[in-house]
Amino acid sequence: MSYLVYLVSELLSVFIQQKELKQHYKNRLVGYVLNGYLSLKKLLVQRTKLIDDTQDKLLELLEELTSGWWIVR
């Protein structure tokens, strides 16, 4: 399971690197990424390196999605 979650986070990362897609889906993705990050943060029983790596990736995605949030373009 941890590998699958890790792959999904990598896929999201590639998706967000596309500027047009990032701008179009930014509002929807913030909630999903934040929910995923918080869910992994609560996961105490089955911590693996992939879960930790995924958690780090989701935090990076949150930072990228929310940077400049208040700037109107």
mmCIF file of the N, C-alpha and C atoms, coordinates in Angstrom:
data_MODEL
# 
_entry.id   MODEL 
# 
loop_
_atom_site.group_PDB 
_atom_site.id 
_atom_site.type_symbol 
_atom_site.label_atom_id 
_atom_site.label_alt_id 
_atom_site.label_comp_id 
_atom_site.label_asym_id 
_atom_site.label_entity_id 
_atom_site.label_seq_id 
_atom_site.pdbx_PDB_ins_code 
_atom_site.Cartn_x 
_atom_site.Cartn_y 
_atom_site.Cartn_z 
_atom_site.occupancy 
_atom_site.B_iso_or_equiv 
_atom_site.pdbx_formal_charge 
_atom_site.auth_seq_id 
_atom_site.auth_comp_id 
_atom_site.auth_asym_id 
_atom_site.auth_atom_id 
_atom_site.pdbx_PDB_model_num 
ATOM 1   N N  . MET A 1 1  ? 0.813  -1.181 0.000   1.00 0.00 ? 1  MET A N  1 
ATOM 2   C CA . MET A 1 1  ? 0.000  0.000  0.000   1.00 0.00 ? 1  MET A CA 1 
ATOM 3   C C  . MET A 1 1  ? 0.864  1.255  0.000   1.00 0.00 ? 1  MET A C  1 
ATOM 4   N N  . SER A 1 2  ? 1.940  1.262  0.747   1.00 0.00 ? 2  SER A N  1 
ATOM 5   C CA . SER A 1 2  ? 2.754  2.466  0.832   1.00 0.00 ? 2  SER A CA 1 
ATOM 6   C C  . SER A 1 2  ? 3.361  2.834  -0.526  1.00 0.00 ? 2  SER A C  1 
ATOM 7   N N  . TYR A 1 3  ? 3.697  1.841  -1.337  1.00 0.00 ? 3  TYR A N  1 
ATOM 8   C CA . TYR A 1 3  ? 4.259  2.129  -2.652  1.00 0.00 ? 3  TYR A CA 1 
ATOM 9   C C  . TYR A 1 3  ? 3.214  2.776  -3.554  1.00 0.00 ? 3  TYR A C  1 
ATOM 10  N N  . LEU A 1 4  ? 1.997  2.324  -3.482  1.00 0.00 ? 4  LEU A N  1 
ATOM 11  C CA . LEU A 1 4  ? 0.924  2.889  -4.282  1.00 0.00 ? 4  LEU A CA 1 
ATOM 12  C C  . LEU A 1 4  ? 0.672  4.349  -3.896  1.00 0.00 ? 4  LEU A C  1 
ATOM 13  N N  . VAL A 1 5  ? 0.639  4.630  -2.615  1.00 0.00 ? 5  VAL A N  1 
ATOM 14  C CA . VAL A 1 5  ? 0.441  6.003  -2.143  1.00 0.00 ? 5  VAL A CA 1 
ATOM 15  C C  . VAL A 1 5  ? 1.607  6.882  -2.600  1.00 0.00 ? 5  VAL A C  1 
ATOM 16  N N  . TYR A 1 6  ? 2.802  6.333  -2.544  1.00 0.00 ? 6  TYR A N  1 
ATOM 17  C CA . TYR A 1 6  ? 3.979  7.069  -3.004  1.00 0.00 ? 6  TYR A CA 1 
ATOM 18  C C  . TYR A 1 6  ? 3.867  7.391  -4.499  1.00 0.00 ? 6  TYR A C  1 
ATOM 19  N N  . LEU A 1 7  ? 3.449  6.424  -5.310  1.00 0.00 ? 7  LEU A N  1 
ATOM 20  C CA . LEU A 1 7  ? 3.305  6.650  -6.750  1.00 0.00 ? 7  LEU A CA 1 
ATOM 21  C C  . LEU A 1 7  ? 2.252  7.711  -7.053  1.00 0.00 ? 7  LEU A C  1 
ATOM 22  N N  . VAL A 1 8  ? 1.175  7.718  -6.308  1.00 0.00 ? 8  VAL A N  1 
ATOM 23  C CA . VAL A 1 8  ? 0.136  8.735  -6.509  1.00 0.00 ? 8  VAL A CA 1 
ATOM 24  C C  . VAL A 1 8  ? 0.694  10.123 -6.210  1.00 0.00 ? 8  VAL A C  1 
ATOM 25  N N  . SER A 1 9  ? 1.492  10.243 -5.163  1.00 0.00 ? 9  SER A N  1 
ATOM 26  C CA . SER A 1 9  ? 2.079  11.546 -4.847  1.00 0.00 ? 9  SER A CA 1 
ATOM 27  C C  . SER A 1 9  ? 3.050  11.984 -5.947  1.00 0.00 ? 9  SER A C  1 
ATOM 28  N N  . GLU A 1 10 ? 3.790  11.058 -6.515  1.00 0.00 ? 10 GLU A N  1 
ATOM 29  C CA . GLU A 1 10 ? 4.690  11.384 -7.621  1.00 0.00 ? 10 GLU A CA 1 
ATOM 30  C C  . GLU A 1 10 ? 3.895  11.825 -8.850  1.00 0.00 ? 10 GLU A C  1 
ATOM 31  N N  . LEU A 1 11 ? 2.796  11.161 -9.114  1.00 0.00 ? 11 LEU A N  1 
ATOM 32  C CA . LEU A 1 11 ? 1.934  11.527 -10.236 1.00 0.00 ? 11 LEU A CA 1 
ATOM 33  C C  . LEU A 1 11 ? 1.366  12.939 -10.043 1.00 0.00 ? 11 LEU A C  1 
ATOM 34  N N  . LEU A 1 12 ? 0.927  13.244 -8.838  1.00 0.00 ? 12 LEU A N  1 
ATOM 35  C CA . LEU A 1 12 ? 0.445  14.592 -8.539  1.00 0.00 ? 12 LEU A CA 1 
ATOM 36  C C  . LEU A 1 12 ? 1.539  15.630 -8.743  1.00 0.00 ? 12 LEU A C  1 
ATOM 37  N N  . SER A 1 13 ? 2.739  15.282 -8.362  1.00 0.00 ? 13 SER A N  1 
ATOM 38  C CA . SER A 1 13 ? 3.867  16.190 -8.523  1.00 0.00 ? 13 SER A CA 1 
ATOM 39  C C  . SER A 1 13 ? 4.095  16.511 -9.996  1.00 0.00 ? 13 SER A C  1 
ATOM 40  N N  . VAL A 1 14 ? 4.059  15.517 -10.847 1.00 0.00 ? 14 VAL A N  1 
ATOM 41  C CA . VAL A 1 14 ? 4.232  15.725 -12.287 1.00 0.00 ? 14 VAL A CA 1 
ATOM 42  C C  . VAL A 1 14 ? 3.075  16.573 -12.829 1.00 0.00 ? 14 VAL A C  1 
ATOM 43  N N  . PHE A 1 15 ? 1.886  16.293 -12.367 1.00 0.00 ? 15 PHE A N  1 
ATOM 44  C CA . PHE A 1 15 ? 0.690  17.013 -12.777 1.00 0.00 ? 15 PHE A CA 1 
ATOM 45  C C  . PHE A 1 15 ? 0.807  18.497 -12.425 1.00 0.00 ? 15 PHE A C  1 
ATOM 46  N N  . ILE A 1 16 ? 1.280  18.798 -11.242 1.00 0.00 ? 16 ILE A N  1 
ATOM 47  C CA . ILE A 1 16 ? 1.367  20.177 -10.756 1.00 0.00 ? 16 ILE A CA 1 
ATOM 48  C C  . ILE A 1 16 ? 2.491  20.949 -11.439 1.00 0.00 ? 16 ILE A C  1 
ATOM 49  N N  . GLN A 1 17 ? 3.456  20.259 -11.990 1.00 0.00 ? 17 GLN A N  1 
ATOM 50  C CA . GLN A 1 17 ? 4.549  20.943 -12.682 1.00 0.00 ? 17 GLN A CA 1 
ATOM 51  C C  . GLN A 1 17 ? 4.085  21.610 -13.973 1.00 0.00 ? 17 GLN A C  1 
ATOM 52  N N  . GLN A 1 18 ? 2.947  21.186 -14.500 1.00 0.00 ? 18 GLN A N  1 
ATOM 53  C CA . GLN A 1 18 ? 2.373  21.806 -15.691 1.00 0.00 ? 18 GLN A CA 1 
ATOM 54  C C  . GLN A 1 18 ? 1.626  23.067 -15.269 1.00 0.00 ? 18 GLN A C  1 
ATOM 55  N N  . LYS A 1 19 ? 2.119  24.231 -15.676 1.00 0.00 ? 19 LYS A N  1 
ATOM 56  C CA . LYS A 1 19 ? 1.575  25.506 -15.192 1.00 0.00 ? 19 LYS A CA 1 
ATOM 57  C C  . LYS A 1 19 ? 0.079  25.654 -15.459 1.00 0.00 ? 19 LYS A C  1 
ATOM 58  N N  . GLU A 1 20 ? -0.358 25.276 -16.656 1.00 0.00 ? 20 GLU A N  1 
ATOM 59  C CA . GLU A 1 20 ? -1.770 25.431 -17.001 1.00 0.00 ? 20 GLU A CA 1 
ATOM 60  C C  . GLU A 1 20 ? -2.654 24.556 -16.111 1.00 0.00 ? 20 GLU A C  1 
ATOM 61  N N  . LEU A 1 21 ? -2.226 23.327 -15.906 1.00 0.00 ? 21 LEU A N  1 
ATOM 62  C CA . LEU A 1 21 ? -2.994 22.411 -15.059 1.00 0.00 ? 21 LEU A CA 1 
ATOM 63  C C  . LEU A 1 21 ? -2.978 22.868 -13.606 1.00 0.00 ? 21 LEU A C  1 
ATOM 64  N N  . LYS A 1 22 ? -1.834 23.341 -13.163 1.00 0.00 ? 22 LYS A N  1 
ATOM 65  C CA . LYS A 1 22 ? -1.713 23.816 -11.784 1.00 0.00 ? 22 LYS A CA 1 
ATOM 66  C C  . LYS A 1 22 ? -2.681 24.968 -11.535 1.00 0.00 ? 22 LYS A C  1 
ATOM 67  N N  . GLN A 1 23 ? -2.704 25.940 -12.439 1.00 0.00 ? 23 GLN A N  1 
ATOM 68  C CA . GLN A 1 23 ? -3.583 27.089 -12.258 1.00 0.00 ? 23 GLN A CA 1 
ATOM 69  C C  . GLN A 1 23 ? -5.055 26.682 -12.316 1.00 0.00 ? 23 GLN A C  1 
ATOM 70  N N  . HIS A 1 24 ? -5.394 25.778 -13.207 1.00 0.00 ? 24 HIS A N  1 
ATOM 71  C CA . HIS A 1 24 ? -6.794 25.381 -13.387 1.00 0.00 ? 24 HIS A CA 1 
ATOM 72  C C  . HIS A 1 24 ? -7.324 24.565 -12.207 1.00 0.00 ? 24 HIS A C  1 
ATOM 73  N N  . TYR A 1 25 ? -6.520 23.661 -11.676 1.00 0.00 ? 25 TYR A N  1 
ATOM 74  C CA . TYR A 1 25 ? -6.979 22.745 -10.627 1.00 0.00 ? 25 TYR A CA 1 
ATOM 75  C C  . TYR A 1 25 ? -6.474 23.093 -9.232  1.00 0.00 ? 25 TYR A C  1 
ATOM 76  N N  . LYS A 1 26 ? -5.778 24.202 -9.095  1.00 0.00 ? 26 LYS A N  1 
ATOM 77  C CA . LYS A 1 26 ? -5.138 24.563 -7.834  1.00 0.00 ? 26 LYS A CA 1 
ATOM 78  C C  . LYS A 1 26 ? -6.114 24.544 -6.649  1.00 0.00 ? 26 LYS A C  1 
ATOM 79  N N  . ASN A 1 27 ? -7.254 25.185 -6.788  1.00 0.00 ? 27 ASN A N  1 
ATOM 80  C CA . ASN A 1 27 ? -8.210 25.263 -5.679  1.00 0.00 ? 27 ASN A CA 1 
ATOM 81  C C  . ASN A 1 27 ? -8.707 23.893 -5.234  1.00 0.00 ? 27 ASN A C  1 
ATOM 82  N N  . ARG A 1 28 ? -8.934 23.011 -6.172  1.00 0.00 ? 28 ARG A N  1 
ATOM 83  C CA . ARG A 1 28 ? -9.415 21.664 -5.821  1.00 0.00 ? 28 ARG A CA 1 
ATOM 84  C C  . ARG A 1 28 ? -8.320 20.809 -5.203  1.00 0.00 ? 28 ARG A C  1 
ATOM 85  N N  . LEU A 1 29 ? -7.107 20.938 -5.717  1.00 0.00 ? 29 LEU A N  1 
ATOM 86  C CA . LEU A 1 29 ? -6.022 20.065 -5.271  1.00 0.00 ? 29 LEU A CA 1 
ATOM 87  C C  . LEU A 1 29 ? -5.536 20.376 -3.864  1.00 0.00 ? 29 LEU A C  1 
ATOM 88  N N  . VAL A 1 30 ? -5.611 21.615 -3.443  1.00 0.00 ? 30 VAL A N  1 
ATOM 89  C CA . VAL A 1 30 ? -5.115 21.969 -2.112  1.00 0.00 ? 30 VAL A CA 1 
ATOM 90  C C  . VAL A 1 30 ? -5.811 21.130 -1.047  1.00 0.00 ? 30 VAL A C  1 
ATOM 91  N N  . GLY A 1 31 ? -7.117 21.012 -1.118  1.00 0.00 ? 31 GLY A N  1 
ATOM 92  C CA . GLY A 1 31 ? -7.861 20.222 -0.133  1.00 0.00 ? 31 GLY A CA 1 
ATOM 93  C C  . GLY A 1 31 ? -7.480 18.755 -0.149  1.00 0.00 ? 31 GLY A C  1 
ATOM 94  N N  . TYR A 1 32 ? -7.351 18.189 -1.335  1.00 0.00 ? 32 TYR A N  1 
ATOM 95  C CA . TYR A 1 32 ? -7.002 16.773 -1.444  1.00 0.00 ? 32 TYR A CA 1 
ATOM 96  C C  . TYR A 1 32 ? -5.589 16.498 -0.927  1.00 0.00 ? 32 TYR A C  1 
ATOM 97  N N  . VAL A 1 33 ? -4.653 17.364 -1.307  1.00 0.00 ? 33 VAL A N  1 
ATOM 98  C CA . VAL A 1 33 ? -3.268 17.163 -0.873  1.00 0.00 ? 33 VAL A CA 1 
ATOM 99  C C  . VAL A 1 33 ? -3.156 17.359 0.635   1.00 0.00 ? 33 VAL A C  1 
ATOM 100 N N  . LEU A 1 34 ? -3.824 18.374 1.162   1.00 0.00 ? 34 LEU A N  1 
ATOM 101 C CA . LEU A 1 34 ? -3.796 18.608 2.609   1.00 0.00 ? 34 LEU A CA 1 
ATOM 102 C C  . LEU A 1 34 ? -4.412 17.432 3.359   1.00 0.00 ? 34 LEU A C  1 
ATOM 103 N N  . ASN A 1 35 ? -5.525 16.921 2.876   1.00 0.00 ? 35 ASN A N  1 
ATOM 104 C CA . ASN A 1 35 ? -6.162 15.766 3.498   1.00 0.00 ? 35 ASN A CA 1 
ATOM 105 C C  . ASN A 1 35 ? -5.234 14.546 3.473   1.00 0.00 ? 35 ASN A C  1 
ATOM 106 N N  . GLY A 1 36 ? -4.583 14.313 2.348   1.00 0.00 ? 36 GLY A N  1 
ATOM 107 C CA . GLY A 1 36 ? -3.646 13.195 2.249   1.00 0.00 ? 36 GLY A CA 1 
ATOM 108 C C  . GLY A 1 36 ? -2.473 13.350 3.195   1.00 0.00 ? 36 GLY A C  1 
ATOM 109 N N  . TYR A 1 37 ? -1.936 14.562 3.269   1.00 0.00 ? 37 TYR A N  1 
ATOM 110 C CA . TYR A 1 37 ? -0.810 14.822 4.166   1.00 0.00 ? 37 TYR A CA 1 
ATOM 111 C C  . TYR A 1 37 ? -1.212 14.586 5.619   1.00 0.00 ? 37 TYR A C  1 
ATOM 112 N N  . LEU A 1 38 ? -2.351 15.127 6.011   1.00 0.00 ? 38 LEU A N  1 
ATOM 113 C CA . LEU A 1 38 ? -2.789 14.963 7.402   1.00 0.00 ? 38 LEU A CA 1 
ATOM 114 C C  . LEU A 1 38 ? -3.112 13.506 7.726   1.00 0.00 ? 38 LEU A C  1 
ATOM 115 N N  . SER A 1 39 ? -3.660 12.780 6.772   1.00 0.00 ? 39 SER A N  1 
ATOM 116 C CA . SER A 1 39 ? -3.944 11.355 6.988   1.00 0.00 ? 39 SER A CA 1 
ATOM 117 C C  . SER A 1 39 ? -2.657 10.578 7.216   1.00 0.00 ? 39 SER A C  1 
ATOM 118 N N  . LEU A 1 40 ? -1.638 10.879 6.424   1.00 0.00 ? 40 LEU A N  1 
ATOM 119 C CA . LEU A 1 40 ? -0.352 10.197 6.604   1.00 0.00 ? 40 LEU A CA 1 
ATOM 120 C C  . LEU A 1 40 ? 0.306  10.602 7.912   1.00 0.00 ? 40 LEU A C  1 
ATOM 121 N N  . LYS A 1 41 ? 0.111  11.837 8.310   1.00 0.00 ? 41 LYS A N  1 
ATOM 122 C CA . LYS A 1 41 ? 0.681  12.314 9.571   1.00 0.00 ? 41 LYS A CA 1 
ATOM 123 C C  . LYS A 1 41 ? 0.115  11.543 10.757  1.00 0.00 ? 41 LYS A C  1 
ATOM 124 N N  . LYS A 1 42 ? -1.175 11.152 10.665  1.00 0.00 ? 42 LYS A N  1 
ATOM 125 C CA . LYS A 1 42 ? -1.824 10.414 11.751  1.00 0.00 ? 42 LYS A CA 1 
ATOM 126 C C  . LYS A 1 42 ? -1.456 8.930  11.748  1.00 0.00 ? 42 LYS A C  1 
ATOM 127 N N  . LEU A 1 43 ? -0.911 8.453  10.656  1.00 0.00 ? 43 LEU A N  1 
ATOM 128 C CA . LEU A 1 43 ? -0.590 7.036  10.525  1.00 0.00 ? 43 LEU A CA 1 
ATOM 129 C C  . LEU A 1 43 ? 0.624  6.698  11.385  1.00 0.00 ? 43 LEU A C  1 
ATOM 130 N N  . LEU A 1 44 ? 0.382  6.057  12.507  1.00 0.00 ? 44 LEU A N  1 
ATOM 131 C CA . LEU A 1 44 ? 1.469  5.754  13.441  1.00 0.00 ? 44 LEU A CA 1 
ATOM 132 C C  . LEU A 1 44 ? 1.865  4.284  13.430  1.00 0.00 ? 44 LEU A C  1 
ATOM 133 N N  . VAL A 1 45 ? 0.923  3.420  13.168  1.00 0.00 ? 45 VAL A N  1 
ATOM 134 C CA . VAL A 1 45 ? 1.153  1.987  13.297  1.00 0.00 ? 45 VAL A CA 1 
ATOM 135 C C  . VAL A 1 45 ? 2.063  1.454  12.198  1.00 0.00 ? 45 VAL A C  1 
ATOM 136 N N  . GLN A 1 46 ? 1.868  1.897  10.984  1.00 0.00 ? 46 GLN A N  1 
ATOM 137 C CA . GLN A 1 46 ? 2.558  1.298  9.851   1.00 0.00 ? 46 GLN A CA 1 
ATOM 138 C C  . GLN A 1 46 ? 3.448  2.316  9.146   1.00 0.00 ? 46 GLN A C  1 
ATOM 139 N N  . ARG A 1 47 ? 4.395  2.892  9.867   1.00 0.00 ? 47 ARG A N  1 
ATOM 140 C CA . ARG A 1 47 ? 5.313  3.865  9.285   1.00 0.00 ? 47 ARG A CA 1 
ATOM 141 C C  . ARG A 1 47 ? 6.376  3.125  8.479   1.00 0.00 ? 47 ARG A C  1 
ATOM 142 N N  . THR A 1 48 ? 6.553  3.548  7.253   1.00 0.00 ? 48 THR A N  1 
ATOM 143 C CA . THR A 1 48 ? 7.614  3.003  6.408   1.00 0.00 ? 48 THR A CA 1 
ATOM 144 C C  . THR A 1 48 ? 8.352  4.179  5.784   1.00 0.00 ? 48 THR A C  1 
ATOM 145 N N  . LYS A 1 49 ? 9.472  3.890  5.180   1.00 0.00 ? 49 LYS A N  1 
ATOM 146 C CA . LYS A 1 49 ? 10.220 4.946  4.499   1.00 0.00 ? 49 LYS A CA 1 
ATOM 147 C C  . LYS A 1 49 ? 9.394  5.540  3.378   1.00 0.00 ? 49 LYS A C  1 
ATOM 148 N N  . LEU A 1 50 ? 8.654  4.711  2.643   1.00 0.00 ? 50 LEU A N  1 
ATOM 149 C CA . LEU A 1 50 ? 7.825  5.234  1.558   1.00 0.00 ? 50 LEU A CA 1 
ATOM 150 C C  . LEU A 1 50 ? 6.718  6.140  2.074   1.00 0.00 ? 50 LEU A C  1 
ATOM 151 N N  . ILE A 1 51 ? 6.128  5.807  3.221   1.00 0.00 ? 51 ILE A N  1 
ATOM 152 C CA . ILE A 1 51 ? 5.109  6.666  3.812   1.00 0.00 ? 51 ILE A CA 1 
ATOM 153 C C  . ILE A 1 51 ? 5.738  8.002  4.198   1.00 0.00 ? 51 ILE A C  1 
ATOM 154 N N  . ASP A 1 52 ? 6.918  7.969  4.800   1.00 0.00 ? 52 ASP A N  1 
ATOM 155 C CA . ASP A 1 52 ? 7.613  9.208  5.165   1.00 0.00 ? 52 ASP A CA 1 
ATOM 156 C C  . ASP A 1 52 ? 7.967  10.025 3.924   1.00 0.00 ? 52 ASP A C  1 
ATOM 157 N N  . ASP A 1 53 ? 8.450  9.360  2.865   1.00 0.00 ? 53 ASP A N  1 
ATOM 158 C CA . ASP A 1 53 ? 8.773  10.056 1.623   1.00 0.00 ? 53 ASP A CA 1 
ATOM 159 C C  . ASP A 1 53 ? 7.530  10.670 0.988   1.00 0.00 ? 53 ASP A C  1 
ATOM 160 N N  . THR A 1 54 ? 6.430  9.935  1.029   1.00 0.00 ? 54 THR A N  1 
ATOM 161 C CA . THR A 1 54 ? 5.172  10.435 0.479   1.00 0.00 ? 54 THR A CA 1 
ATOM 162 C C  . THR A 1 54 ? 4.692  11.639 1.264   1.00 0.00 ? 54 THR A C  1 
ATOM 163 N N  . GLN A 1 55 ? 4.800  11.567 2.563   1.00 0.00 ? 55 GLN A N  1 
ATOM 164 C CA . GLN A 1 55 ? 4.398  12.688 3.408   1.00 0.00 ? 55 GLN A CA 1 
ATOM 165 C C  . GLN A 1 55 ? 5.229  13.930 3.062   1.00 0.00 ? 55 GLN A C  1 
ATOM 166 N N  . ASP A 1 56 ? 6.519  13.761 2.871   1.00 0.00 ? 56 ASP A N  1 
ATOM 167 C CA . ASP A 1 56 ? 7.381  14.879 2.483   1.00 0.00 ? 56 ASP A CA 1 
ATOM 168 C C  . ASP A 1 56 ? 6.977  15.437 1.118   1.00 0.00 ? 56 ASP A C  1 
ATOM 169 N N  . LYS A 1 57 ? 6.673  14.545 0.176   1.00 0.00 ? 57 LYS A N  1 
ATOM 170 C CA . LYS A 1 57 ? 6.264  14.975 -1.165  1.00 0.00 ? 57 LYS A CA 1 
ATOM 171 C C  . LYS A 1 57 ? 4.962  15.766 -1.110  1.00 0.00 ? 57 LYS A C  1 
ATOM 172 N N  . LEU A 1 58 ? 3.997  15.291 -0.326  1.00 0.00 ? 58 LEU A N  1 
ATOM 173 C CA . LEU A 1 58 ? 2.721  16.000 -0.219  1.00 0.00 ? 58 LEU A CA 1 
ATOM 174 C C  . LEU A 1 58 ? 2.910  17.367 0.430   1.00 0.00 ? 58 LEU A C  1 
ATOM 175 N N  . LEU A 1 59 ? 3.809  17.469 1.382   1.00 0.00 ? 59 LEU A N  1 
ATOM 176 C CA . LEU A 1 59 ? 4.085  18.766 1.996   1.00 0.00 ? 59 LEU A CA 1 
ATOM 177 C C  . LEU A 1 59 ? 4.709  19.718 0.974   1.00 0.00 ? 59 LEU A C  1 
ATOM 178 N N  . GLU A 1 60 ? 5.612  19.202 0.149   1.00 0.00 ? 60 GLU A N  1 
ATOM 179 C CA . GLU A 1 60 ? 6.194  20.015 -0.925  1.00 0.00 ? 60 GLU A CA 1 
ATOM 180 C C  . GLU A 1 60 ? 5.109  20.494 -1.884  1.00 0.00 ? 60 GLU A C  1 
ATOM 181 N N  . LEU A 1 61 ? 4.178  19.595 -2.235  1.00 0.00 ? 61 LEU A N  1 
ATOM 182 C CA . LEU A 1 61 ? 3.095  19.965 -3.142  1.00 0.00 ? 61 LEU A CA 1 
ATOM 183 C C  . LEU A 1 61 ? 2.209  21.044 -2.529  1.00 0.00 ? 61 LEU A C  1 
ATOM 184 N N  . LEU A 1 62 ? 1.918  20.918 -1.244  1.00 0.00 ? 62 LEU A N  1 
ATOM 185 C CA . LEU A 1 62 ? 1.118  21.937 -0.560  1.00 0.00 ? 62 LEU A CA 1 
ATOM 186 C C  . LEU A 1 62 ? 1.821  23.291 -0.611  1.00 0.00 ? 62 LEU A C  1 
ATOM 187 N N  . GLU A 1 63 ? 3.120  23.285 -0.352  1.00 0.00 ? 63 GLU A N  1 
ATOM 188 C CA . GLU A 1 63 ? 3.873  24.531 -0.386  1.00 0.00 ? 63 GLU A CA 1 
ATOM 189 C C  . GLU A 1 63 ? 3.859  25.139 -1.782  1.00 0.00 ? 63 GLU A C  1 
ATOM 190 N N  . GLU A 1 64 ? 3.992  24.286 -2.801  1.00 0.00 ? 64 GLU A N  1 
ATOM 191 C CA . GLU A 1 64 ? 3.987  24.781 -4.172  1.00 0.00 ? 64 GLU A CA 1 
ATOM 192 C C  . GLU A 1 64 ? 2.606  25.303 -4.568  1.00 0.00 ? 64 GLU A C  1 
ATOM 193 N N  . LEU A 1 65 ? 1.567  24.610 -4.154  1.00 0.00 ? 65 LEU A N  1 
ATOM 194 C CA . LEU A 1 65 ? 0.212  25.031 -4.499  1.00 0.00 ? 65 LEU A CA 1 
ATOM 195 C C  . LEU A 1 65 ? -0.200 26.314 -3.783  1.00 0.00 ? 65 LEU A C  1 
ATOM 196 N N  . THR A 1 66 ? 0.288  26.526 -2.591  1.00 0.00 ? 66 THR A N  1 
ATOM 197 C CA . THR A 1 66 ? -0.147 27.671 -1.807  1.00 0.00 ? 66 THR A CA 1 
ATOM 198 C C  . THR A 1 66 ? 0.820  28.840 -1.817  1.00 0.00 ? 66 THR A C  1 
ATOM 199 N N  . SER A 1 67 ? 1.983  28.692 -2.446  1.00 0.00 ? 67 SER A N  1 
ATOM 200 C CA . SER A 1 67 ? 2.928  29.823 -2.514  1.00 0.00 ? 67 SER A CA 1 
ATOM 201 C C  . SER A 1 67 ? 2.347  30.890 -3.426  1.00 0.00 ? 67 SER A C  1 
ATOM 202 N N  . GLY A 1 68 ? 2.398  32.114 -2.958  1.00 0.00 ? 68 GLY A N  1 
ATOM 203 C CA . GLY A 1 68 ? 1.829  33.213 -3.729  1.00 0.00 ? 68 GLY A CA 1 
ATOM 204 C C  . GLY A 1 68 ? 0.318  33.171 -3.801  1.00 0.00 ? 68 GLY A C  1 
ATOM 205 N N  . TRP A 1 69 ? -0.295 32.485 -2.870  1.00 0.00 ? 69 TRP A N  1 
ATOM 206 C CA . TRP A 1 69 ? -1.753 32.288 -2.869  1.00 0.00 ? 69 TRP A CA 1 
ATOM 207 C C  . TRP A 1 69 ? -2.486 33.625 -2.888  1.00 0.00 ? 69 TRP A C  1 
ATOM 208 N N  . TRP A 1 70 ? -1.941 34.627 -2.222  1.00 0.00 ? 70 TRP A N  1 
ATOM 209 C CA . TRP A 1 70 ? -2.620 35.906 -2.085  1.00 0.00 ? 70 TRP A CA 1 
ATOM 210 C C  . TRP A 1 70 ? -2.301 36.851 -3.244  1.00 0.00 ? 70 TRP A C  1 
ATOM 211 N N  . ILE A 1 71 ? -1.405 36.468 -4.141  1.00 0.00 ? 71 ILE A N  1 
ATOM 212 C CA . ILE A 1 71 ? -1.036 37.321 -5.257  1.00 0.00 ? 71 ILE A CA 1 
ATOM 213 C C  . ILE A 1 71 ? -2.028 37.111 -6.393  1.00 0.00 ? 71 ILE A C  1 
ATOM 214 N N  . VAL A 1 72 ? -2.616 38.180 -6.881  1.00 0.00 ? 72 VAL A N  1 
ATOM 215 C CA . VAL A 1 72 ? -3.550 38.104 -8.004  1.00 0.00 ? 72 VAL A CA 1 
ATOM 216 C C  . VAL A 1 72 ? -2.760 38.218 -9.291  1.00 0.00 ? 72 VAL A C  1 
ATOM 217 N N  . ARG A 1 73 ? -2.975 37.274 -10.193 1.00 0.00 ? 73 ARG A N  1 
ATOM 218 C CA . ARG A 1 73 ? -2.236 37.287 -11.465 1.00 0.00 ? 73 ARG A CA 1 
ATOM 219 C C  . ARG A 1 73 ? -3.162 37.575 -12.605 1.00 0.00 ? 73 ARG A C  1 
# 
